[in-house]
Amino acid sequence: MKCAVVTSNEHKAREIALFFKGVAEIEHIPLECPEYRDDDVGVIAMKKAEYAYQVLQRPLMTDDTSFCIPALGGFPGPYAAYVQRTIGNCGILRLMEEEPDKRAFFETAVAFAEGQGIEVFRGRIHGLVVPPRGGGGFGYDPIFEWEGRTLAELTIQEKSLVSHRARALALLKCWLEARERGNRRF
């Protein structure tokens, strides 16, 4: 199967291509989609997929991610990319200085679009906001600890297996494989 990954983020495209290696041929297409706003990343991913499919007319994936900190009322939520660009990890850590509750979670929604419609798959991981550690990753990875290590301390291969995006992609992969098995004629 051939599938386009529509994102301007090369890191995401590489992570997705690595995840589907040997299963699907993934092509990165940095199509600029409108910046949809909603409190639900699933709705945002679906709207991006609708737009991208209208333009490209081929099977594709889009995604959107939220980074939620319960002690901050869920902030930054689906506005994680904007917050990363404006106040960054240092700003998040300043906001969290006096907060005893350091819990946080990432949620990614991956939308798969093709001629038959759009399906949305969600993945989530829970962890803690911590002082930055690790030299890998991008975005909030250095300040998000999952099971004792920050996402920046994981190799790209490790992260591609356990991340919020990986969990959503795993659901999509299972769905595609089940659909393929169901479509076979014997």
Residue, then its C-alpha position, 0 to 999 in steps of 0.5 A: m500500500k502507498c500512503a502519503v503523510v501530510t505534515s510540515n513536520e519532518h520529524k513526524a514524517r520520519e517517525i511514521a515512515l519508520f513505524f510502517k517500514g515493511v508494511a506500507e510505502i510512506e511518502h512525506i508531502p509537506l502540504e500546508c493545511p489550514e490551521y483548524r481549531d477545536d478542543d478535540v485533536g480528533v476533529i482537527a486531524m479529521k478536518k486536515a484529512e478532509y482538506a488534504y484528500q480534496v487536494l491530493q485525491r489519494p490515501l493519506m494520513t494527517d495527525d494532530t497532537s495535544f499536550c495536556i497538563p491537568a494542574l494547568g487546566g489541560f493547558p496547552g492542549p491542542y495548542a501545544a505547537y503554538v505554545q512550544r513556538t511562543i513560550g517553549n519548554c522554559g515557559i512550561l517549566r516556569l508555569m509548573e514551578e509551584e505546582p505539586d502535581k506534575r502529571a501530563f499526557f500526550e494525545t495524538a489523533v491520526a486520521f486516515a483518508e481515502g475514497q471510502g471516507i475518513e477514520v480517526f485513531r487515537g493514542r495517549i501516554h501519561g507521564l510527568v513534567v520534569p526538568p529537561r533531560g536527553g539530547g534527542g527528540f523535539g518539542y516537549d520531549p526533553i521535559f516529558e518523562w514516561e516510565g523513568r525516562t524522558l522522550a528525549e532520552l529514548t532512541i527514535q526507534e524506541k520512541s516510534l514503538v511507545s509514543h502517543r503517535a505510535r499507539a494511534l498508528a498501531l491502531l491504524k495499522c491493525w485496522l488496515e491489516a484487518r481490512e486487508r484480510g477481510n477484502r481477500r477472496f479465496 
